[in-house]
Amino acid sequence: MAISLSTTLSPNTLQLSRCSNHLPTRALPKQSPHRNLRFSLHSSNNRNKTIQVAPRRGLVVASAISNSPGIANLLDTVKVFDLNGNAIPISDLWKDRKAVVAFARHFGCVLCRKRADYLGSKKDIMEASGVALVLIGPGSVDQARAFSEQTKFKGEVYADPSHSSYEAFRFVSGGSTTFTPKAGLKIIQSYMEGYRQDWNLSFEKDTVSRGGWQQGGIIVSGPGKSNISYIHKDKEAGDDPNIEDILKACCS
């Protein structure tokens, strides 16, 4: 399927400043409601979409990589669902083992499909160190099943229909973190490498209702519910950390 992407930003484009690793999480100042962004998708199957985004005022967050002391208590209330629809407290995923847990943008995302392969290629190394590989996506169990079947992901897949894990980790969300020049280039590169967006999943109601602006991240955690040793929060779509940093955190 052929695809072209175009973005048009107003003169006052939102900008995220990078936070160094030692800075606390902080919110950007409120933005003018007139700072809008228009994004167009044109695909060969006639699913043409033009979306205009007014970023949510005061809700776009720039995050440093840090471990929040209260995150373990908050995660006790978060449940995800396995592919059979069983609800599981998220911290049970690493309570008795160490795990690399990737959080996808959404189950149709082309960049997330590339991330699944990126992590899956190192599963043998993780497995040799007794580390589980897990992927969580914001969406329904049916979407999680479709993702698992389409990608043949080598790890475990869970659904988070309520986005509660994303809110607990304060992963960033917003049009300005989704439609960036770097993300656009990474999408093009992913298509050239043979990856494809699943447009049916991308336009599912629960994805569209959130705008598809959610970003994810990667953590290394366990054993032990409160043992979270590494957190990477994506600053924008396709913001993959260095795989060697992940392996150092989980397997050294």
C-alpha positions as CSV (number, residue, x, y, z in Angstrom):
1,M,0.0,0.0,0.0
2,A,1.4,3.4,-1.0
3,I,1.3,6.2,1.5
4,S,2.2,9.8,1.6
5,L,2.4,12.0,4.6
6,S,2.3,15.8,4.9
7,T,2.2,18.1,7.9
8,T,1.4,21.8,8.1
9,L,2.1,23.7,11.3
10,S,1.0,27.2,12.1
11,P,3.6,29.9,12.5
12,N,3.7,29.3,16.2
13,T,4.7,25.7,16.2
14,L,4.8,23.9,19.5
15,Q,8.3,22.9,20.6
16,L,9.4,20.5,23.2
17,S,12.7,21.1,24.9
18,R,14.8,18.1,25.9
19,C,15.1,17.4,29.6
20,S,18.4,16.1,30.9
21,N,18.2,12.8,32.9
22,H,18.6,14.6,36.2
23,L,15.8,17.0,35.9
24,P,12.3,16.2,37.3
25,T,9.3,15.8,35.1
26,R,7.8,19.2,34.2
27,A,4.9,20.4,32.2
28,L,5.2,22.9,29.4
29,P,3.5,26.3,29.7
30,K,-0.1,26.5,28.3
31,Q,-0.2,27.0,24.6
32,S,-2.5,29.3,22.7
33,P,-5.6,27.5,21.3
34,H,-4.7,29.1,17.9
35,R,-1.5,27.0,17.5
36,N,-3.0,24.3,15.4
37,L,-1.5,21.5,13.4
38,R,-2.9,19.8,10.3
39,F,-1.9,16.3,9.3
40,S,-2.9,14.5,6.1
41,L,-2.8,10.8,5.3
42,H,-3.3,9.6,1.7
43,S,-3.3,5.9,1.1
44,S,-3.9,3.9,-2.0
45,N,-7.0,2.2,-0.6
46,N,-8.9,5.5,-0.6
47,R,-8.7,5.9,3.2
48,N,-7.8,9.6,3.0
49,K,-7.8,11.4,6.3
50,T,-7.1,15.0,7.1
51,I,-6.9,15.8,10.8
52,Q,-6.6,19.2,12.4
53,V,-5.2,19.1,16.0
54,A,-5.5,21.8,18.6
55,P,-3.0,20.4,21.2
56,R,-4.5,20.1,24.7
57,R,-3.6,23.1,26.7
58,G,-1.2,22.3,29.6
59,L,-1.3,18.6,29.0
60,V,1.8,18.0,26.8
61,V,4.5,16.9,29.2
62,A,8.3,16.8,28.6
63,S,9.7,13.9,30.7
64,A,13.1,13.1,32.0
65,I,14.1,9.5,32.6
66,S,13.5,9.0,36.3
67,N,11.9,6.6,38.8
68,S,9.0,8.0,40.7
69,P,9.0,6.9,44.4
70,G,5.2,6.5,44.3
71,I,4.9,4.7,41.0
72,A,4.7,1.2,42.7
73,N,1.7,2.1,44.8
74,L,-0.1,3.7,41.8
75,L,0.6,0.6,39.7
76,D,-1.2,-1.6,42.2
77,T,-4.5,-0.2,40.9
78,V,-3.6,-0.7,37.2
79,K,-4.8,-3.8,35.4
80,V,-4.0,-5.1,31.9
81,F,-5.6,-7.9,29.9
82,D,-4.0,-10.9,28.4
83,L,-5.0,-12.3,25.0
84,N,-7.7,-14.5,26.6
85,G,-9.3,-11.4,28.2
86,N,-8.1,-12.1,31.8
87,A,-7.4,-9.1,33.9
88,I,-4.0,-9.0,35.5
89,P,-2.5,-6.4,37.9
90,I,0.3,-4.9,35.8
91,S,2.9,-5.3,38.5
92,D,2.3,-9.0,38.5
93,L,4.0,-9.1,35.2
94,W,7.3,-8.5,37.0
95,K,6.5,-9.5,40.6
96,D,8.4,-12.8,40.4
97,R,10.8,-12.1,37.4
98,K,12.7,-9.4,35.6
99,A,11.0,-8.1,32.5
100,V,11.5,-5.7,29.7
101,V,8.1,-4.0,29.1
102,A,7.5,-2.0,26.0
103,F,4.5,0.3,25.8
104,A,3.2,0.8,22.2
105,R,1.6,4.0,20.9
106,H,-1.3,1.9,19.6
107,F,-1.7,-1.6,18.1
108,G,-1.9,-0.3,14.5
109,C,1.2,1.8,14.7
110,V,3.9,1.1,12.1
111,L,6.7,2.4,14.4
112,C,5.5,0.1,17.1
113,R,5.7,-2.9,14.8
114,K,9.3,-2.0,14.1
115,R,9.9,-1.7,17.8
116,A,8.5,-5.1,18.4
117,D,11.1,-6.6,16.0
118,Y,13.8,-4.4,17.4
119,L,13.2,-5.9,20.9
120,G,12.3,-9.3,19.6
121,S,15.7,-9.6,17.9
122,K,17.3,-9.6,21.4
123,K,14.9,-12.0,23.0
124,D,17.5,-14.9,23.1
125,I,19.8,-12.7,25.1
126,M,17.0,-11.7,27.5
127,E,15.8,-15.3,27.8
128,A,19.4,-16.5,28.7
129,S,19.4,-14.0,31.5
130,G,15.9,-15.0,32.7
131,V,14.3,-11.8,31.5
132,A,10.8,-11.8,30.0
133,L,9.8,-9.6,27.0
134,V,6.4,-8.0,27.3
135,L,4.5,-5.5,25.1
136,I,1.5,-3.5,26.3
137,G,-0.7,-1.5,24.0
138,P,-3.6,1.0,24.6
139,G,-6.6,-0.7,23.1
140,S,-8.9,-3.7,23.2
141,V,-8.1,-7.4,23.7
142,D,-9.2,-8.0,20.1
143,Q,-6.7,-5.3,18.9
144,A,-3.9,-7.0,21.0
145,R,-4.7,-10.4,19.4
146,A,-4.6,-8.9,15.9
147,F,-1.3,-7.2,16.6
148,S,0.2,-10.5,18.0
149,E,-1.0,-12.5,15.0
150,Q,0.2,-9.9,12.4
151,T,3.6,-9.3,13.9
152,K,4.4,-12.7,15.3
153,F,5.9,-10.9,18.3
154,K,8.1,-13.2,20.3
155,G,7.1,-11.9,23.7
156,E,3.9,-11.6,25.6
157,V,1.2,-9.1,24.5
158,Y,-1.3,-7.3,26.8
159,A,-4.0,-4.7,26.3
160,D,-4.7,-1.6,28.3
161,P,-8.1,-0.4,27.2
162,S,-8.3,2.3,29.9
163,H,-4.8,3.7,29.2
164,S,-4.3,3.5,33.0
165,S,-0.7,2.3,32.8
166,Y,0.2,5.1,30.4
167,E,-1.3,7.6,32.8
168,A,0.5,6.1,35.8
169,F,3.9,6.4,34.0
170,R,2.9,9.8,32.7
171,F,3.9,9.0,29.1
172,V,3.5,12.0,26.9
173,S,0.6,12.6,24.6
174,G,-0.2,15.3,22.1
175,G,-0.1,16.2,18.4
176,S,3.2,18.0,18.8
177,T,4.8,14.7,20.0
178,T,3.3,12.7,17.1
179,F,3.8,14.7,14.0
180,T,7.4,15.7,14.1
181,P,10.0,15.8,11.2
182,K,12.0,12.9,12.9
183,A,8.8,10.8,13.2
184,G,7.9,11.4,9.6
185,L,11.4,10.3,8.5
186,K,11.2,7.2,10.6
187,I,7.8,6.3,9.2
188,I,9.2,6.6,5.7
189,Q,12.2,4.5,6.6
190,S,9.9,1.8,8.2
191,Y,7.9,1.6,5.1
192,M,11.0,1.2,3.0
193,E,12.1,-1.6,5.3
194,G,8.7,-3.4,4.7
195,Y,6.7,-2.4,7.8
196,R,3.1,-1.4,7.3
197,Q,0.6,0.5,9.4
198,D,-2.7,-1.4,10.0
199,W,-5.2,1.3,9.1
200,N,-8.2,-0.8,10.3
201,L,-6.7,-1.0,13.8
202,S,-5.6,2.7,13.6
203,F,-9.1,3.9,12.9
204,E,-10.8,1.7,15.6
205,K,-13.0,3.8,17.8
206,D,-10.9,3.6,21.0
207,T,-7.8,4.6,19.1
208,V,-9.4,7.5,17.3
209,S,-11.1,8.8,20.5
210,R,-7.7,9.3,22.0
211,G,-6.5,10.8,18.7
212,G,-3.7,8.3,18.3
213,W,-1.5,11.0,19.9
214,Q,-0.3,8.7,22.8
215,Q,3.4,8.0,23.1
216,G,4.8,5.0,24.9
217,G,8.1,4.0,26.4
218,I,10.2,1.0,27.7
219,I,10.8,0.0,31.3
220,V,13.0,-2.7,32.9
221,S,11.4,-4.0,36.1
222,G,11.4,-6.8,38.7
223,P,11.7,-9.1,40.3
224,G,9.6,-7.4,42.9
225,K,6.6,-5.1,42.3
226,S,8.4,-1.9,43.3
227,N,11.7,-2.8,41.5
228,I,11.7,-0.5,38.4
229,S,15.4,-0.1,37.4
230,Y,15.0,1.6,34.0
231,I,12.4,3.9,32.5
232,H,12.6,5.4,29.0
233,K,9.7,7.8,28.1
234,D,9.4,8.4,24.4
235,K,9.7,12.1,23.7
236,E,8.1,11.7,20.3
237,A,6.8,8.9,18.0
238,G,9.5,6.4,17.1
239,D,11.9,7.5,19.9
240,D,13.5,4.2,20.4
241,P,16.3,4.0,23.1
242,N,19.6,2.4,22.3
243,I,19.2,-1.4,22.6
244,E,22.5,-1.7,24.4
245,D,21.1,0.5,27.2
246,I,18.2,-1.8,27.6
247,L,20.4,-4.9,27.6
248,K,22.7,-3.3,30.1
249,A,19.7,-2.6,32.4
250,C,18.1,-6.0,32.1
251,C,20.9,-8.5,31.4
252,S,24.2,-7.3,32.9
